[in-house]
Amino acid sequence: MKIQENKAVLIHYTLKNDDGEILDSSEGQEPLAYLHGHGNLIPGLEDELEGKVVGDVLRVSIPPEKGYGLHDSGQIIKVPKSKFGEVEEIAIGMQIEAHTSDGQRVFTVQEVAADTVTLDGNHPLAGKTLHFNVSVQNVRDASPEEINHRHVH
């Protein structure tokens, strides 16, 4: 059975950066389950998996435009330290969830100054080429409930 829209798919994957450093992997764990064609993976990886079958192994490099997007300097903001209320220590790399006009967003602390904190609203992998090693473990028809809920149960 080929991977296509409305198929429930199990994959094992390893994600590396340009330097070959492993950023994430399912090896040694349960395979990743996703519903194909419903935006559950980054677009470039989903495109590469289209038409593959159980047993297929692929190595793909996904450019930022088909991954987590280009790094957008407009997503970097400075906020007064006073906005952090009772947070005892604000550290570089710390992730903070905040309510914005666009809904809940995650920001990463980029810099801490005397009175301000610089936050980056880009995904940590924005602007990065992503290198995946993927093996297809299982492909099946998704249930009507999975399709309705847009994810594998």
N, CA, C and O atoms as a GROMACS GRO file, in nm:
protein
  612
    1MET      N    1   0.085  -0.118   0.000
    1MET     CA    2   0.000   0.000   0.000
    1MET      C    3   0.090   0.124   0.000
    1MET      O    4   0.185   0.131   0.077
    2LYS      N    5   0.059   0.219  -0.085
    2LYS     CA    6   0.139   0.341  -0.098
    2LYS      C    7   0.092   0.450  -0.002
    2LYS      O    8  -0.027   0.460   0.030
    3ILE      N    9   0.188   0.530   0.042
    3ILE     CA   10   0.155   0.645   0.125
    3ILE      C   11   0.087   0.749   0.037
    3ILE      O   12   0.141   0.791  -0.066
    4GLN      N   13  -0.032   0.788   0.079
    4GLN     CA   14  -0.107   0.893   0.011
    4GLN      C   15  -0.205   0.951   0.112
    4GLN      O   16  -0.212   0.907   0.226
    5GLU      N   17  -0.280   1.051   0.069
    5GLU     CA   18  -0.374   1.118   0.160
    5GLU      C   19  -0.465   1.018   0.229
    5GLU      O   20  -0.513   0.922   0.168
    6ASN      N   21  -0.489   1.041   0.358
    6ASN     CA   22  -0.577   0.961   0.443
    6ASN      C   23  -0.524   0.822   0.472
    6ASN      O   24  -0.601   0.730   0.502
    7LYS      N   25  -0.392   0.805   0.465
    7LYS     CA   26  -0.328   0.681   0.509
    7LYS      C   27  -0.263   0.708   0.645
    7LYS      O   28  -0.204   0.814   0.667
    8ALA      N   29  -0.276   0.613   0.736
    8ALA     CA   30  -0.208   0.618   0.864
    8ALA      C   31  -0.072   0.555   0.843
    8ALA      O   32  -0.062   0.442   0.796
    9VAL      N   33   0.032   0.627   0.879
    9VAL     CA   34   0.168   0.585   0.847
    9VAL      C   35   0.252   0.579   0.974
    9VAL      O   36   0.239   0.664   1.062
   10LEU      N   37   0.339   0.478   0.982
   10LEU     CA   38   0.438   0.468   1.090
   10LEU      C   39   0.575   0.478   1.026
   10LEU      O   40   0.606   0.406   0.931
   11ILE      N   41   0.658   0.569   1.079
   11ILE     CA   42   0.795   0.583   1.030
   11ILE      C   43   0.892   0.589   1.147
   11ILE      O   44   0.859   0.635   1.256
   12HIS      N   45   1.013   0.541   1.120
   12HIS     CA   46   1.125   0.569   1.209
   12HIS      C   47   1.205   0.676   1.138
   12HIS      O   48   1.217   0.674   1.015
   13TYR      N   49   1.259   0.771   1.213
   13TYR     CA   50   1.333   0.880   1.151
   13TYR      C   51   1.448   0.924   1.241
   13TYR      O   52   1.445   0.906   1.363
   14THR      N   53   1.547   0.983   1.178
   14THR     CA   54   1.653   1.055   1.247
   14THR      C   55   1.667   1.187   1.176
   14THR      O   56   1.678   1.192   1.053
   15LEU      N   57   1.668   1.295   1.252
   15LEU     CA   58   1.681   1.431   1.199
   15LEU      C   59   1.818   1.484   1.238
   15LEU      O   60   1.856   1.480   1.355
   16LYS      N   61   1.893   1.534   1.137
   16LYS     CA   62   2.025   1.592   1.162
   16LYS      C   63   2.031   1.733   1.104
   16LYS      O   64   1.956   1.769   1.013
   17ASN      N   65   2.123   1.812   1.159
   17ASN     CA   66   2.147   1.944   1.103
   17ASN      C   67   2.258   1.935   0.999
   17ASN      O   68   2.306   1.826   0.968
   18ASP      N   69   2.300   2.050   0.945
   18ASP     CA   70   2.405   2.052   0.843
   18ASP      C   71   2.538   1.995   0.892
   18ASP      O   72   2.617   1.946   0.811
   19ASP      N   73   2.563   2.001   1.022
   19ASP     CA   74   2.688   1.950   1.078
   19ASP      C   75   2.681   1.801   1.109
   19ASP      O   76   2.778   1.744   1.159
   20GLY      N   77   2.566   1.737   1.081
   20GLY     CA   78   2.552   1.594   1.108
   20GLY      C   79   2.512   1.563   1.251
   20GLY      O   80   2.503   1.446   1.289
   21GLU      N   81   2.486   1.666   1.330
   21GLU     CA   82   2.444   1.646   1.469
   21GLU      C   83   2.299   1.600   1.472
   21GLU      O   84   2.213   1.658   1.405
   22ILE      N   85   2.272   1.495   1.548
   22ILE     CA   86   2.134   1.444   1.561
   22ILE      C   87   2.054   1.539   1.647
   22ILE      O   88   2.089   1.568   1.762
   23LEU      N   89   1.944   1.588   1.589
   23LEU     CA   90   1.854   1.680   1.659
   23LEU      C   91   1.735   1.609   1.720
   23LEU      O   92   1.681   1.651   1.823
   24ASP      N   93   1.693   1.500   1.656
   24ASP     CA   94   1.576   1.425   1.702
   24ASP      C   95   1.579   1.289   1.635
   24ASP      O   96   1.631   1.274   1.524
   25SER      N   97   1.523   1.190   1.702
   25SER     CA   98   1.519   1.056   1.644
   25SER      C   99   1.413   0.973   1.714
   25SER      O  100   1.386   0.990   1.833
   26SER      N  101   1.354   0.882   1.638
   26SER     CA  102   1.259   0.787   1.697
   26SER      C  103   1.326   0.653   1.725
   26SER      O  104   1.263   0.564   1.782
   27GLU      N  105   1.450   0.638   1.685
   27GLU     CA  106   1.520   0.510   1.705
   27GLU      C  107   1.522   0.474   1.853
   27GLU      O  108   1.547   0.558   1.939
   28GLY      N  109   1.495   0.348   1.881
   28GLY     CA  110   1.491   0.301   2.019
   28GLY      C  111   1.358   0.331   2.087
   28GLY      O  112   1.341   0.301   2.205
   29GLN      N  113   1.265   0.390   2.013
   29GLN     CA  114   1.132   0.422   2.065
   29GLN      C  115   1.028   0.367   1.968
   29GLN      O  116   1.061   0.302   1.869
   30GLU      N  117   0.903   0.395   1.997
   30GLU     CA  118   0.796   0.360   1.905
   30GLU      C  119   0.811   0.445   1.779
   30GLU      O  120   0.854   0.560   1.788
   31PRO      N  121   0.774   0.391   1.663
   31PRO     CA  122   0.778   0.474   1.542
   31PRO      C  123   0.681   0.591   1.554
   31PRO      O  124   0.584   0.586   1.630
   32LEU      N  125   0.708   0.695   1.477
   32LEU     CA  126   0.619   0.810   1.471
   32LEU      C  127   0.498   0.774   1.386
   32LEU      O  128   0.513   0.726   1.274
   33ALA      N  129   0.378   0.797   1.439
   33ALA     CA  130   0.254   0.772   1.366
   33ALA      C  131   0.198   0.906   1.320
   33ALA      O  132   0.193   1.001   1.398
   34TYR      N  133   0.158   0.913   1.194
   34TYR     CA  134   0.096   1.036   1.145
   34TYR      C  135  -0.007   1.004   1.037
   34TYR      O  136  -0.005   0.897   0.978
   35LEU      N  137  -0.095   1.099   1.014
   35LEU     CA  138  -0.198   1.088   0.912
   35LEU      C  139  -0.152   1.168   0.791
   35LEU      O  140  -0.139   1.290   0.798
   36HIS      N  141  -0.128   1.099   0.681
   36HIS     CA  142  -0.071   1.164   0.563
   36HIS      C  143  -0.172   1.256   0.496
   36HIS      O  144  -0.290   1.223   0.483
   37GLY      N  145  -0.123   1.374   0.455
   37GLY     CA  146  -0.206   1.469   0.383
   37GLY      C  147  -0.282   1.566   0.471
   37GLY      O  148  -0.369   1.639   0.423
   38HIS      N  149  -0.252   1.567   0.601
   38HIS     CA  150  -0.325   1.653   0.693
   38HIS      C  151  -0.235   1.750   0.769
   38HIS      O  152  -0.274   1.804   0.872
   39GLY      N  153  -0.114   1.772   0.717
   39GLY     CA  154  -0.025   1.871   0.778
   39GLY      C  155   0.035   1.830   0.910
   39GLY      O  156   0.073   1.915   0.990
   40ASN      N  157   0.046   1.699   0.934
   40ASN     CA  158   0.104   1.652   1.059
   40ASN      C  159   0.256   1.647   1.056
   40ASN      O  160   0.319   1.635   1.161
   41LEU      N  161   0.314   1.657   0.938
   41LEU     CA  162   0.459   1.665   0.922
   41LEU      C  163   0.492   1.795   0.849
   41LEU      O  164   0.404   1.858   0.792
   42ILE      N  165   0.619   1.833   0.852
   42ILE     CA  166   0.658   1.949   0.771
   42ILE      C  167   0.631   1.915   0.624
   42ILE      O  168   0.644   1.799   0.584
   43PRO      N  169   0.593   2.014   0.546
   43PRO     CA  170   0.552   1.988   0.407
   43PRO      C  171   0.655   1.913   0.323
   43PRO      O  172   0.619   1.823   0.247
   44GLY      N  173   0.781   1.947   0.335
   44GLY     CA  174   0.884   1.883   0.253
   44GLY      C  175   0.898   1.735   0.282
   44GLY      O  176   0.919   1.656   0.189
   45LEU      N  177   0.888   1.696   0.408
   45LEU     CA  178   0.900   1.554   0.442
   45LEU      C  179   0.777   1.479   0.396
   45LEU      O  180   0.787   1.368   0.344
   46GLU      N  181   0.661   1.538   0.413
   46GLU     CA  182   0.539   1.474   0.367
   46GLU      C  183   0.543   1.454   0.214
   46GLU      O  184   0.503   1.350   0.164
   47ASP      N  185   0.593   1.555   0.142
   47ASP     CA  186   0.607   1.543  -0.004
   47ASP      C  187   0.699   1.427  -0.041
   47ASP      O  188   0.670   1.352  -0.134
   48GLU      N  189   0.809   1.414   0.030
   48GLU     CA  190   0.907   1.308   0.000
   48GLU      C  191   0.850   1.169   0.030
   48GLU      O  192   0.889   1.072  -0.035
   49LEU      N  193   0.761   1.159   0.127
   49LEU     CA  194   0.704   1.029   0.165
   49LEU      C  195   0.589   0.986   0.074
   49LEU      O  196   0.555   0.867   0.069
   50GLU      N  197   0.531   1.080   0.002
   50GLU     CA  198   0.421   1.048  -0.090
   50GLU      C  199   0.462   0.935  -0.185
   50GLU      O  200   0.566   0.944  -0.250
   51GLY      N  201   0.380   0.830  -0.192
   51GLY     CA  202   0.404   0.720  -0.285
   51GLY      C  203   0.497   0.611  -0.234
   51GLY      O  204   0.513   0.508  -0.300
   52LYS      N  205   0.558   0.632  -0.118
   52LYS     CA  206   0.649   0.530  -0.063
   52LYS      C  207   0.567   0.416  -0.003
   52LYS      O  208   0.448   0.431   0.025
   53VAL      N  209   0.634   0.300   0.017
   53VAL     CA  210   0.569   0.181   0.070
   53VAL      C  211   0.650   0.127   0.187
   53VAL      O  212   0.763   0.169   0.210
   54VAL      N  213   0.591   0.033   0.262
   54VAL     CA  214   0.659  -0.030   0.375
   54VAL      C  215   0.792  -0.087   0.326
   54VAL      O  216   0.800  -0.153   0.223
   55GLY      N  217   0.895  -0.060   0.405
   55GLY     CA  218   1.029  -0.107   0.372
   55GLY      C  219   1.114  -0.003   0.302
   55GLY      O  220   1.237  -0.016   0.298
   56ASP      N  221   1.053   0.099   0.245
   56ASP     CA  222   1.131   0.204   0.180
   56ASP      C  223   1.213   0.279   0.284
   56ASP      O  224   1.166   0.308   0.394
   57VAL      N  225   1.337   0.310   0.245
   57VAL     CA  226   1.428   0.387   0.329
   57VAL      C  227   1.474   0.505   0.244
   57VAL      O  228   1.514   0.488   0.129
   58LEU      N  229   1.467   0.624   0.302
   58LEU     CA  230   1.509   0.740   0.225
   58LEU      C  231   1.591   0.836   0.308
   58LEU      O  232   1.575   0.846   0.430
   59ARG      N  233   1.680   0.905   0.239
   59ARG     CA  234   1.760   1.013   0.296
   59ARG      C  235   1.720   1.137   0.218
   59ARG      O  236   1.735   1.142   0.096
   60VAL      N  237   1.670   1.236   0.288
   60VAL     CA  238   1.624   1.358   0.221
   60VAL      C  239   1.672   1.481   0.297
   60VAL      O  240   1.684   1.480   0.420
   61SER      N  241   1.698   1.586   0.222
   61SER     CA  242   1.731   1.717   0.280
   61SER      C  243   1.616   1.810   0.246
   61SER      O  244   1.579   1.825   0.129
   62ILE      N  245   1.561   1.872   0.348
   62ILE     CA  246   1.446   1.960   0.332
   62ILE      C  247   1.492   2.105   0.353
   62ILE      O  248   1.544   2.139   0.459
   63PRO      N  249   1.473   2.189   0.250
   63PRO     CA  250   1.512   2.330   0.265
   63PRO      C  251   1.417   2.402   0.362
   63PRO      O  252   1.305   2.356   0.385
   64PRO      N  253   1.462   2.514   0.418
   64PRO     CA  254   1.379   2.587   0.515
   64PRO      C  255   1.238   2.618   0.464
   64PRO      O  256   1.142   2.612   0.541
   65GLU      N  257   1.226   2.651   0.336
   65GLU     CA  258   1.096   2.688   0.282
   65GLU      C  259   0.994   2.574   0.290
   65GLU      O  260   0.874   2.599   0.292
   66LYS      N  261   1.043   2.450   0.295
   66LYS     CA  262   0.953   2.334   0.305
   66LYS      C  263   0.963   2.269   0.442
   66LYS      O  264   0.908   2.161   0.466
   67GLY      N  265   1.034   2.337   0.533
   67GLY     CA  266   1.048   2.288   0.669
   67GLY      C  267   0.973   2.379   0.764
   67GLY      O  268   0.850   2.385   0.764
   68TYR      N  269   1.049   2.451   0.846
   68TYR     CA  270   0.989   2.541   0.944
   68TYR      C  271   0.994   2.687   0.899
   68TYR      O  272   0.975   2.778   0.980
   69GLY      N  273   1.020   2.708   0.770
   69GLY     CA  274   1.020   2.842   0.714
   69GLY      C  275   1.154   2.912   0.728
   69GLY      O  276   1.244   2.865   0.797
   70LEU      N  277   1.163   3.024   0.661
   70LEU     CA  278   1.282   3.108   0.671
   70LEU      C  279   1.281   3.181   0.804
   70LEU      O  280   1.175   3.206   0.861
   71HIS      N  281   1.399   3.214   0.852
   71HIS     CA  282   1.408   3.291   0.976
   71HIS      C  283   1.357   3.432   0.947
   71HIS      O  284   1.404   3.497   0.854
   72ASP      N  285   1.263   3.479   1.026
   72ASP     CA  286   1.198   3.609   1.006
   72ASP      C  287   1.239   3.703   1.119
   72ASP      O  288   1.197   3.685   1.234
   73SER      N  289   1.322   3.803   1.088
   73SER     CA  290   1.368   3.896   1.191
   73SER      C  291   1.253   3.974   1.253
   73SER      O  292   1.268   4.028   1.363
   74GLY      N  293   1.139   3.980   1.184
   74GLY     CA  294   1.022   4.047   1.238
   74GLY      C  295   0.960   3.972   1.356
   74GLY      O  296   0.874   4.026   1.425
   75GLN      N  297   1.004   3.849   1.378
   75GLN     CA  298   0.954   3.768   1.489
   75GLN      C  299   1.037   3.787   1.616
   75GLN      O  300   1.011   3.724   1.718
   76ILE      N  301   1.138   3.874   1.608
   76ILE     CA  302   1.223   3.901   1.724
   76ILE      C  303   1.174   4.030   1.788
   76ILE      O  304   1.164   4.134   1.724
   77ILE      N  305   1.144   4.021   1.917
   77ILE     CA  306   1.090   4.137   1.988
   77ILE      C  307   1.164   4.159   2.120
   77ILE      O  308   1.219   4.066   2.180
   78LYS      N  309   1.163   4.283   2.164
   78LYS     CA  310   1.218   4.317   2.295
   78LYS      C  311   1.100   4.352   2.385
   78LYS      O  312   1.012   4.428   2.347
   79VAL      N  313   1.101   4.295   2.504
   79VAL     CA  314   0.994   4.325   2.600
   79VAL      C  315   1.057   4.367   2.733
   79VAL      O  316   1.167   4.324   2.767
   80PRO      N  317   0.986   4.449   2.806
   80PRO     CA  318   1.037   4.489   2.938
   80PRO      C  319   1.047   4.367   3.030
   80PRO      O  320   0.960   4.280   3.030
   81LYS      N  321   1.153   4.362   3.106
   81LYS     CA  322   1.173   4.253   3.201
   81LYS      C  323   1.056   4.246   3.300
   81LYS      O  324   1.025   4.138   3.351
   82SER      N  325   0.994   4.358   3.326
   82SER     CA  326   0.882   4.363   3.421
   82SER      C  327   0.764   4.276   3.376
   82SER      O  328   0.682   4.236   3.458
   83LYS      N  329   0.755   4.247   3.247
   83LYS     CA  330   0.646   4.163   3.194
   83LYS      C  331   0.657   4.019   3.243
   83LYS      O  332   0.561   3.942   3.230
   84PHE      N  333   0.771   3.981   3.299
   84PHE     CA  334   0.792   3.843   3.342
   84PHE      C  335   0.750   3.818   3.485
   84PHE      O  336   0.768   3.709   3.538
   85GLY      N  337   0.693   3.920   3.549
   85GLY     CA  338   0.634   3.904   3.682
   85GLY      C  339   0.724   3.835   3.780
   85GLY      O  340   0.831   3.883   3.815
   86GLU      N  341   0.676   3.720   3.826
   86GLU     CA  342   0.745   3.648   3.934
   86GLU      C  343   0.846   3.546   3.886
   86GLU      O  344   0.894   3.466   3.967
   87VAL      N  345   0.880   3.544   3.758
   87VAL     CA  346   0.981   3.451   3.709
   87VAL      C  347   1.113   3.488   3.774
   87VAL      O  348   1.162   3.600   3.759
   88GLU      N  349   1.172   3.392   3.848
   88GLU     CA  350   1.293   3.421   3.924
   88GLU      C  351   1.415   3.442   3.835
   88GLU      O  352   1.489   3.538   3.853
   89GLU      N  353   1.435   3.352   3.739
   89GLU     CA  354   1.553   3.362   3.654
   89GLU      C  355   1.512   3.347   3.508
   89GLU      O  356   1.444   3.252   3.471
   90ILE      N  357   1.554   3.441   3.427
   90ILE     CA  358   1.528   3.437   3.284
   90ILE      C  359   1.661   3.403   3.218
   90ILE      O  360   1.758   3.479   3.231
   91ALA      N  361   1.667   3.290   3.149
   91ALA     CA  362   1.793   3.244   3.091
   91ALA      C  363   1.785   3.234   2.940
   91ALA      O  364   1.679   3.204   2.884
   92ILE      N  365   1.895   3.258   2.874
   92ILE     CA  366   1.904   3.244   2.728
   92ILE      C  367   1.871   3.100   2.692
   92ILE      O  368   1.921   3.006   2.754
   93GLY      N  369   1.787   3.083   2.590
   93GLY     CA  370   1.745   2.950   2.546
   93GLY      C  371   1.616   2.903   2.610
   93GLY      O  372   1.553   2.808   2.563
   94MET      N  373   1.576   2.969   2.716
   94MET     CA  374   1.451   2.936   2.785
   94MET      C  375   1.334   2.961   2.690
   94MET      O  376   1.334   3.059   2.615
   95GLN      N  377   1.235   2.873   2.692
   95GLN     CA  378   1.117   2.894   2.608
   95GLN      C  379   1.000   2.938   2.694
   95GLN      O  380   0.976   2.887   2.803
   96ILE      N  381   0.929   3.037   2.639
   96ILE     CA  382   0.819   3.099   2.711
   96ILE      C  383   0.695   3.097   2.623
   96ILE      O  384   0.700   3.133   2.505
   97GLU      N  385   0.585   3.054   2.681
   97GLU     CA  386   0.458   3.056   2.609
   97GLU      C  387   0.386   3.185   2.645
   97GLU      O  388   0.374   3.221   2.762
   98ALA      N  389   0.337   3.255   2.541
   98ALA     CA  390   0.270   3.382   2.565
   98ALA      C  391   0.145   3.393   2.480
   98ALA      O  392   0.138   3.337   2.371
   99HIS      N  393   0.048   3.464   2.533
   99HIS     CA  394  -0.074   3.489   2.457
   99HIS      C  395  -0.052   3.615   2.374
   99HIS      O  396  -0.016   3.720   2.427
  100THR      N  397  -0.073   3.604   2.242
  100THR     CA  398  -0.057   3.717   2.152
  100THR      C  399  -0.187   3.737   2.074
  100THR      O  400  -0.282   3.662   2.092
  101SER      N  401  -0.190   3.837   1.990
  101SER     CA  402  -0.308   3.860   1.906
  101SER      C  403  -0.329   3.745   1.807
  101SER      O  404  -0.439   3.728   1.753
  102ASP      N  405  -0.224   3.666   1.784
  102ASP     CA  406  -0.234   3.547   1.696
  102ASP      C  407  -0.263   3.420   1.775
  102ASP      O  408  -0.260   3.310   1.718
  103GLY      N  409  -0.291   3.432   1.904
  103GLY     CA  410  -0.315   3.314   1.989
  103GLY      C  411  -0.190   3.280   2.068
  103GLY      O  412  -0.098   3.360   2.078
  104GLN      N  413  -0.187   3.160   2.126
  104GLN     CA  414  -0.074   3.115   2.206
  104GLN      C  415   0.047   3.093   2.116
  104GLN      O  416   0.034   3.030   2.010
  105ARG      N  417   0.162   3.144   2.155
  105ARG     CA  418   0.286   3.128   2.080
  105ARG      C  419   0.399   3.096   2.176
  105ARG      O  420   0.394   3.131   2.294
  106VAL      N  421   0.500   3.029   2.124
  106VAL     CA  422   0.620   2.999   2.202
  106VAL      C  423   0.732   3.090   2.153
  106VAL      O  424   0.756   3.103   2.033
  107PHE      N  425   0.801   3.151   2.247
  107PHE     CA  426   0.915   3.237   2.218
  107PHE      C  427   1.037   3.180   2.289
  107PHE      O  428   1.026   3.120   2.396
  108THR      N  429   1.152   3.198   2.229
  108THR     CA  430   1.278   3.157   2.290
  108THR      C  431   1.355   3.281   2.334
  108THR      O  432   1.369   3.376   2.257
  109VAL      N  433   1.404   3.279   2.458
  109VAL     CA  434   1.481   3.392   2.509
  109VAL      C  435   1.615   3.394   2.434
  109VAL      O  436   1.690   3.296   2.435
  110GLN      N  437   1.641   3.509   2.371
  110GLN     CA  438   1.762   3.523   2.290
  110GLN      C  439   1.869   3.605   2.363
  110GLN      O  440   1.989   3.581   2.350
  111GLU      N  441   1.823   3.704   2.442
  111GLU     CA  442   1.916   3.791   2.513
  111GLU      C  443   1.846   3.847   2.636
  111GLU      O  444   1.726   3.874   2.634
  112VAL      N  445   1.922   3.862   2.743
  112VAL     CA  446   1.869   3.921   2.866
  112VAL      C  447   1.957   4.042   2.900
  112VAL      O  448   2.077   4.028   2.923
  113ALA      N  449   1.895   4.160   2.902
  113ALA     CA  450   1.966   4.284   2.938
  113ALA      C  451   1.913   4.331   3.074
  113ALA      O  452   1.830   4.265   3.136
  114ALA      N  453   1.963   4.443   3.118
  114ALA     CA  454   1.924   4.494   3.250
  114ALA      C  455   1.773   4.514   3.263
  114ALA      O  456   1.714   4.474   3.363
  115ASP      N  457   1.711   4.575   3.161
  115ASP     CA  458   1.568   4.606   3.170
  115ASP      C  459   1.482   4.537   3.066
  115ASP      O  460   1.359   4.542   3.074
  116THR      N  461   1.543   4.472   2.967
  116THR     CA  462   1.466   4.410   2.859
  116THR      C  463   1.509   4.266   2.834
  116THR      O  464   1.618   4.222   2.870
  117VAL      N  465   1.418   4.196   2.771
  117VAL     CA  466   1.445   4.057   2.729
  117VAL      C  467   1.412   4.050   2.581
  117VAL      O  468   1.306   4.095   2.537
  118THR      N  469   1.505   3.995   2.502
  118THR     CA  470   1.482   3.977   2.359
  118THR      C  471   1.431   3.837   2.336
  118THR      O  472   1.493   3.738   2.376
  119LEU      N  473   1.315   3.829   2.271
  119LEU     CA  474   1.248   3.701   2.246
  119LEU      C  475   1.242   3.675   2.096
  119LEU      O  476   1.222   3.766   2.016
  120ASP      N  477   1.260   3.549   2.059
  120ASP     CA  478   1.253   3.508   1.919
  120ASP      C  479   1.131   3.418   1.902
  120ASP      O  480   1.122   3.312   1.963
  121GLY      N  481   1.038   3.463   1.818
  121GLY     CA  482   0.915   3.387   1.793
  121GLY      C  483   0.927   3.288   1.679
  121GLY      O  484   0.830   3.218   1.649
  122ASN      N  485   1.044   3.280   1.615
  122ASN     CA  486   1.064   3.181   1.510
  122ASN      C  487   1.076   3.042   1.571
  122ASN      O  488   1.119   3.026   1.686
  123HIS      N  489   1.036   2.939   1.494
  123HIS     CA  490   1.061   2.802   1.538
  123HIS      C  491   1.213   2.786   1.549
  123HIS      O  492   1.286   2.842   1.468
  124PRO      N  493   1.262   2.711   1.648
  124PRO     CA  494   1.408   2.694   1.662
  124PRO      C  495   1.476   2.640   1.535
  124PRO      O  496   1.596   2.662   1.517
  125LEU      N  497   1.403   2.571   1.449
  125LEU     CA  498   1.463   2.516   1.327
  125LEU      C  499   1.433   2.601   1.203
  125LEU      O  500   1.463   2.560   1.091
  126ALA      N  501   1.374   2.719   1.222
  126ALA     CA  502   1.348   2.809   1.110
  126ALA      C  503   1.482   2.849   1.047
  126ALA      O  504   1.579   2.875   1.118
  127GLY      N  505   1.485   2.854   0.915
  127GLY     CA  506   1.605   2.892   0.843
  127GLY      C  507   1.707   2.781   0.829
  127GLY      O  508   1.814   2.804   0.772
  128LYS      N  509   1.677   2.664   0.878
  128LYS     CA  510   1.772   2.551   0.874
  128LYS      C  511   1.730   2.448   0.769
  128LYS      O  512   1.611   2.422   0.750
  129THR      N  513   1.830   2.392   0.701
  129THR     CA  514   1.806   2.276   0.615
  129THR      C  515   1.803   2.155   0.707
  129THR      O  516   1.891   2.138   0.791
  130LEU      N  517   1.703   2.071   0.690
  130LEU     CA  518   1.682   1.954   0.776
  130LEU      C  519   1.716   1.828   0.698
  130LEU      O  520   1.670   1.809   0.586
  131HIS      N  521   1.796   1.741   0.758
  131HIS     CA  522   1.840   1.618   0.693
  131HIS      C  523   1.777   1.499   0.765
  131HIS      O  524   1.804   1.475   0.883
  132PHE      N  525   1.692   1.426   0.694
  132PHE     CA  526   1.620   1.313   0.752
  132PHE      C  527   1.666   1.182   0.692
  132PHE      O  528   1.687   1.171   0.572
  133ASN      N  529   1.680   1.082   0.778
  133ASN     CA  530   1.687   0.942   0.738
  133ASN      C  531   1.556   0.883   0.786
  133ASN      O  532   1.524   0.890   0.904
  134VAL      N  533   1.479   0.824   0.694
  134VAL     CA  534   1.346   0.776   0.727
  134VAL      C  535   1.328   0.634   0.676
  134VAL      O  536   1.372   0.602   0.566
  135SER      N  537   1.265   0.549   0.756
  135SER     CA  538   1.226   0.416   0.709
  135SER      C  539   1.076   0.400   0.735
  135SER      O  540   1.026   0.426   0.845
  136VAL      N  541   1.006   0.355   0.632
  136VAL     CA  542   0.861   0.338   0.640
  136VAL      C  543   0.833   0.202   0.706
  136VAL      O  544   0.875   0.098   0.655
  137GLN      N  545   0.762   0.205   0.818
  137GLN     CA  546   0.734   0.085   0.896
  137GLN      C  547   0.597   0.024   0.866
  137GLN      O  548   0.583  -0.098   0.864
  138ASN      N  549   0.497   0.109   0.844
  138ASN     CA  550   0.362   0.059   0.822
  138ASN      C  551   0.279   0.165   0.750
  138ASN      O  552   0.297   0.285   0.772
  139VAL      N  553   0.188   0.119   0.665
  139VAL     CA  554   0.093   0.206   0.596
  139VAL      C  555  -0.042   0.135   0.597
  139VAL      O  556  -0.051   0.018   0.560
  140ARG      N  557  -0.145   0.205   0.640
  140ARG     CA  558  -0.279   0.145   0.639
  140ARG      C  559  -0.382   0.253   0.611
  140ARG      O  560  -0.352   0.372   0.620
  141ASP      N  561  -0.502   0.211   0.576
  141ASP     CA  562  -0.611   0.306   0.560
  141ASP      C  563  -0.646   0.364   0.696
  141ASP      O  564  -0.656   0.292   0.795
  142ALA      N  565  -0.662   0.495   0.702
  142ALA     CA  566  -0.703   0.559   0.827
  142ALA      C  567  -0.852   0.535   0.848
  142ALA      O  568  -0.928   0.523   0.752
  143SER      N  569  -0.892   0.530   0.973
  143SER     CA  570  -1.034   0.513   1.005
  143SER      C  571  -1.106   0.646   0.980
  143SER      O  572  -1.042   0.752   0.976
  144PRO      N  573  -1.238   0.641   0.963
  144PRO     CA  574  -1.313   0.767   0.948
  144PRO      C  575  -1.292   0.862   1.067
  144PRO      O  576  -1.285   0.983   1.050
  145GLU      N  577  -1.283   0.804   1.186
  145GLU     CA  578  -1.261   0.886   1.305
  145GLU      C  579  -1.124   0.956   1.299
  145GLU      O  580  -1.114   1.074   1.333
  146GLU      N  581  -1.019   0.884   1.257
  146GLU     CA  582  -0.887   0.945   1.245
  146GLU      C  583  -0.888   1.057   1.142
  146GLU      O  584  -0.830   1.163   1.164
  147ILE      N  585  -0.955   1.035   1.030
  147ILE     CA  586  -0.963   1.138   0.926
  147ILE      C  587  -1.039   1.259   0.979
  147ILE      O  588  -0.998   1.373   0.956
  148ASN      N  589  -1.147   1.236   1.049
  148ASN     CA  590  -1.226   1.345   1.108
  148ASN      C  591  -1.144   1.425   1.209
  148ASN      O  592  -1.153   1.547   1.213
  149HIS      N  593  -1.066   1.355   1.290
  149HIS     CA  594  -0.985   1.420   1.394
  149HIS      C  595  -0.851   1.470   1.341
  149HIS      O  596  -0.780   1.542   1.411
  150ARG      N  597  -0.816   1.433   1.219
  150ARG     CA  598  -0.694   1.476   1.150
  150ARG      C  599  -0.565   1.426   1.213
  150ARG      O  600  -0.459   1.487   1.197
  151HIS      N  601  -0.574   1.314   1.285
  151HIS     CA  602  -0.452   1.251   1.339
  151HIS      C  603  -0.478   1.103   1.366
  151HIS      O  604  -0.593   1.060   1.377
  152VAL      N  605  -0.370   1.027   1.376
  152VAL     CA  606  -0.380   0.882   1.401
  152VAL      C  607  -0.411   0.858   1.548
  152VAL      O  608  -0.358   0.926   1.636
  153HIS      N  609  -0.498   0.762   1.573
  153HIS     CA  610  -0.530   0.723   1.713
  153HIS      C  611  -0.452   0.600   1.750
  153HIS      O  612  -0.464   0.551   1.862
   0.00000   0.00000   0.00000
